[in-house]
């Protein structure tokens, strides 16, 4: 095991709570990825490492079925039956079978199954995944299908672009954590499963290195050209395979840290959102004022205008829109100054649809969700307390963030000070 894999890195939780990648909206994730790439390039430049992107192999994309289909297409199809799904159904099914029946099986993920049976199961899944009989899939079948599914993805599940850069970093004495955030929650689901496999290594004989060396060829595709390769090229391919295994080993060990969003990156996302909101408001105001000016210079009708001497009604309405927008901002500022720390939390999916809460230095996100659960319990609504009901979370929406799910230990007053114009929403 490498030195980096043995060292334990623990994220420092700020007062406004840790943020993981799946806590943010897609809009915020896109901007976060942009800043992360800038920070990564700067860090590599400081180490004197040349960034060389690995070329992605061109793979043919399947139109139907589930194998060889992009993850986004699978999620789009699955969301029609299961709204809000974040991991493809077939991926969830395979991981579920392996967790239920294979964690204690010796050689899980390593022992191959029947090639003929694997081919048959793949054909059946591509033909009718909705009506497929999953009870007939055994543990060894699920392991083979999982590796086959990952191998045939048109775009690799884990980023292939920075693999050569990572091999260069392995030669330094600096601990390195890739700032590139995942495009899919499926990455996280796979790493969680692989960590469970390692945790049962006394029964299944699959250590951290064994799991890494088995999964690396499926997660990273090497560029083989022709049947005859030089000794130098074979040595490079071996180094790539070992480097990929080291990368999987690090990602399994530090997966909690890997998807934790650094506070300084989240602050940059907030600043960019704030600037974008100000530009949109400025453009909207200028557009209203421009329309008002056009209506003012428009000739008045010959009849009726000289007697009344009033402005046209449309001009009055447009100027009222501008006045209302300005007055709304003034009122909002006045309320904020008079009622510091007073928020209204909305829960549209629960009987108690809203609640006014005065924040203090001890109020946390879990305290707010507990209040809604207790309120529902007092009203005789026990569904929220049932074991099968979804867990409630508190979200900050709007202001300088699109949407962020708050950590249960998040201090709300600090979040309020960072984003005073946000709305507060309780939902699963």
Order of alpha helices (4+ residues) and beta strands (2+ residues): alpha-alpha-alpha-alpha-alpha-alpha-alpha-alpha-alpha-alpha-alpha-alpha-alpha-alpha-alpha-beta-beta-alpha-beta-beta-alpha-beta
